[in-house]
Amino acid sequence: MVGPTTVLLSPLLGSTITLTAEDGPVSWSISESASLVGALTVSPSSGTLSAGQSVQVTISESGLASLDTQLTVNPGGQQVTVVLALL
């Protein structure tokens, strides 16, 4: 499970999403499109969770990201939309 599926990314504060393993252990990873490489930092970007365990993933801007972009969380190919806040 991924939550939330849309995040508002503040250039100063970043943002977070939470991944939770349901129905058993899972190895996970987050990928960004080629156009985003170097524009966003995702930490951690992969790992393994036991059933019921969660991890908080931090997303921060490290370059010039577009206003709306997507990250892909696997397994499952779930999309997380990242909206850049112009604050």
C-alpha positions as CSV (number, residue, x, y, z in Angstrom):
1,M,0.0,0.0,0.0
2,V,1.2,3.5,-0.9
3,G,0.0,6.6,0.8
4,P,-0.7,9.3,-0.2
5,T,-0.8,8.8,-4.0
6,T,-0.4,12.6,-4.6
7,V,2.1,14.6,-2.7
8,L,2.8,18.4,-2.6
9,L,6.6,18.9,-2.8
10,S,7.9,22.0,-1.1
11,P,11.3,23.0,-2.4
12,L,12.4,23.9,1.2
13,L,10.7,21.1,3.1
14,G,10.4,18.2,0.7
15,S,7.6,15.6,1.2
16,T,7.1,12.0,2.3
17,I,5.1,9.0,1.4
18,T,4.5,5.9,3.4
19,L,4.8,2.3,2.1
20,T,3.2,-0.6,4.0
21,A,3.6,-4.3,3.3
22,E,0.2,-6.0,3.2
23,D,-0.4,-9.8,3.1
24,G,3.3,-10.7,3.5
25,P,6.8,-9.5,3.0
26,V,7.7,-7.4,0.0
27,S,10.8,-6.1,-1.7
28,W,10.1,-2.6,-3.1
29,S,11.7,0.1,-5.2
30,I,10.8,3.5,-6.5
31,S,11.8,4.7,-9.9
32,E,11.6,8.0,-11.7
33,S,11.3,8.8,-15.3
34,A,14.5,9.5,-17.3
35,S,13.5,13.2,-17.4
36,L,13.6,13.4,-13.6
37,V,17.0,11.8,-12.9
38,G,18.9,14.4,-10.9
39,A,15.9,16.5,-10.3
40,L,14.4,14.6,-7.4
41,T,16.1,12.7,-4.5
42,V,14.1,9.7,-3.1
43,S,15.4,8.2,0.1
44,P,15.4,5.3,0.6
45,S,14.6,4.3,-2.9
46,S,14.3,0.5,-2.3
47,G,14.2,-2.0,0.5
48,T,12.4,-5.0,2.0
49,L,9.5,-4.9,4.4
50,S,8.1,-7.6,6.6
51,A,4.3,-8.2,6.6
52,G,2.6,-5.2,8.3
53,Q,5.8,-3.1,8.4
54,S,6.0,0.4,7.0
55,V,8.7,2.7,5.8
56,Q,8.6,6.5,5.3
57,V,10.2,7.6,2.0
58,T,11.4,11.2,1.7
59,I,11.2,13.0,-1.6
60,S,13.1,16.2,-2.1
61,E,14.0,18.5,-5.0
62,S,17.6,18.4,-6.1
63,G,17.3,20.1,-9.4
64,L,14.7,21.7,-11.7
65,A,11.7,19.4,-11.6
66,S,8.5,20.0,-13.6
67,L,5.3,21.0,-11.9
68,D,3.6,17.6,-12.1
69,T,5.6,14.4,-12.3
70,Q,5.2,10.8,-11.4
71,L,7.2,8.2,-9.5
72,T,6.5,4.5,-9.9
73,V,6.4,2.2,-6.8
74,N,7.0,-1.5,-7.4
75,P,5.9,-4.1,-7.1
76,G,2.5,-3.3,-8.5
77,G,3.5,-0.3,-10.6
78,Q,1.6,2.1,-8.4
79,Q,1.9,5.7,-9.4
80,V,2.6,8.6,-7.0
81,T,2.0,12.1,-8.5
82,V,4.5,14.7,-7.2
83,V,3.2,18.3,-7.5
84,L,5.9,21.0,-7.0
85,A,4.7,23.7,-4.7
86,L,5.7,27.2,-5.8
87,L,6.1,28.7,-2.3
